[in-house]
């Protein structure tokens, strides 16, 4: 057995057995929405700021869904399942959000969902950078974080709209496979709501 495989086996064995490994305490899973309101539902809100805040509250149903939060953890360890339990076997963020040397994300997560074992997959599978941690934060705090170029990968608003509407790893949230609940609505609907929020001034709720 190679040194790498031996290390992987050892890590997995300890994690599954719960021997000598302290689990991160994951934040409680938020309530999950099943649907998103259509964009037309916000057109009657005359006040621009009020409409913008209402749009972001709707966008928040996706942003604060376990499909997003599991890969935007506050600590160094991702969570999994709708209940947002700490990832088992134990994995950590590592270099570039791709896991530790002996347990890289692609060791188990490949370019597509593996339904026989219920293992999710995507060509871009990785953790969001630490500065993009969302789990356990208020929607207002997440909103400010999303707009901050120092914490969003240097994206301007146009790039953020494109990311939310087109990125394939974001899109995985609506096609998670296994017994996972998909994010509400569709990526196209989410992207349209996010763009409408951006176009209406990109106002954020209170971060308190």
N, C-alpha and C positions, 0 to 999 in steps of 0.2 A: 504494500500500500504506500502511495507517495506521501510525502510530508504534508502536502496540502490536504489530501483526502483524510489523512489521519487527524489533522487539526479540525477539519469540518466535522468528522464523526465525533470527536471528543466534545466539541462545543455543543453539538446537537444532543448528545447523550446527557451532558450536564444540565442543559436547559430543560429537556423533557423530564428529567428526574427531579429537577428542582434542587440539585446539590450545589451548595456553595455559591449560588448566583442570586443576587438581590434583584427582584423585579421592580422596574420603575412603576410608580403609581400613576396610572393613566387618568386623565380627567373624565368625568362622567359623560356618557354619550348624550347628545342633545336629542330632543324630540325630532322625529323625521317627518317631513312633508312628503306626500306622494305626487303632488301635482304643482305646476306653476301657473299663476294667472296669466292670461294672454296680455300682450302689450296693449291691446285696446282697452283693457280695464283701467288703465292709468291716464288715458287721454282726456278724461273729464276733469282731472285735477288741474285747476287753472294756475295756481301758484307754483312757480318753477321749483322753488326749494322743497316745498311739500311733496311735489311729484317726484323729485329726485330722491328724497328720503324714502318714499314709498317704494320706488323702483329698487333701491338698494336693499330694503327689507326683503323684497321678493328674491333678489339675487342671493341674499343670505341663506335662503333655504337650501341652496346648492353648496355654497361656501362652507356652511356649518353642518353639512351632512357628513356622516362617517366616511363616505367614499373619498371626500377631500381631506378631512381632518386626520385620518389615519396616516397619511403621508406628509402631513404638515405638523408633526409633533413638536411640543415645546422642549422636550428632552432629547437625548441622543438615541432614543429607541422608538421605532414606529409602533403603532397599534394596529389591530386587525379585528375583523368581524364588525357587525352592526353595533355590538356592545363596546367596541373600542378597547379591547383587552390588549395588554402588552404583547408584542409579537413573540410567538413561540415557533421554532427555537429562538433563543436570544440572538438578536442581531443589533448592531449599532450603526450610527450614521456613517462613520468612516470618511475616507477621502472622497470628496465630490458627491457625497450622499449615496455612494454606491456600496457601502458596507465595509467591514474590516477586511484585511488582506485574506484571512483564512475563511471568510464567509461573505463573499461578495453577493450582491443582490441576484446577479445572473446565475449563481450556483443553483438556485431553485426557480427563479422567475425568468421565463424565457420570452419569446416574442409574441406569445399569445396565451390565452387562458388554457390550462391543461385540465379539462373537465373531469377525467377519471379520478384525479386526486384532489380536485377543487383548488388547484394552485393558480392564482391570477398571473397574468403576464401581459407585457407590452414591450415593444422595442426600446422604449425610453424609460423603463422601470427604474425608479430611484426615488430617494427622499428629496423633498423640497429643501433648499438651503436653510440653515438655522435661522437666518434673519427673516425667513418667510414662515416662521412658526405661527400657527393659528390656534391650535387646540387649547381650550380653556380660556380664550380671550373673548371679550365682548365684540359684538358685530362692529361697533364704532371703532374699536382699536384695530380690528382687522382691516377695516376700510382705510384708515389712515396709513396702515402698513402697505396696503396694495398700491396706494398713490405715491408712496415715498420711493424715489429712484434709488436711494441708498439701501433700500430693503426689498426691492422688487426686481432685481437683476438689471437695473438701469433702463427699464421700459418706460416710454412715454405713454400717454393715454391711447394713442392709436395702436401701439404694440400690445398694450394690455387687452384691448378689444379683440385683436387678432388672436392673441394667446387663448383667451377664454372661449372664443367661437370656433377656433380651428385646430388647436393643439391636440394631437392624438392621445397623449397621456391624460389630458383633461377629459377627453372624450371617452376614455375607458370607464369613467365613473357611471356612464349610462349603459355600459355593457360589461358588468363586473363578473358575470358567470357565477357558478356555484349557487350557494344559498344567500348570497349577498343582495341586499336591497339596492337597486339602482338609484342614482340621484334623481330628484324629481324632474319632470318635464323631459326635455331633450337638449342636447348641446346647442342646436340651432336656436331654440327658444331662450335658453340661458344667455347665449351670445347676443341676441336681439335686446333682451332686457338690460344686459350690461352696457351695450352701446347706447341705449336710450338714457340710462343713468349718466353715462359720460357726457352725452349731448345736452343733458339738462343741468349741467354744472358740477356733476360728480360730488354732490354734498354728502357728508358723512354724518351718521348718527353720533350722539354723544359717546365718547370713548369710556365713560365712567361705568 
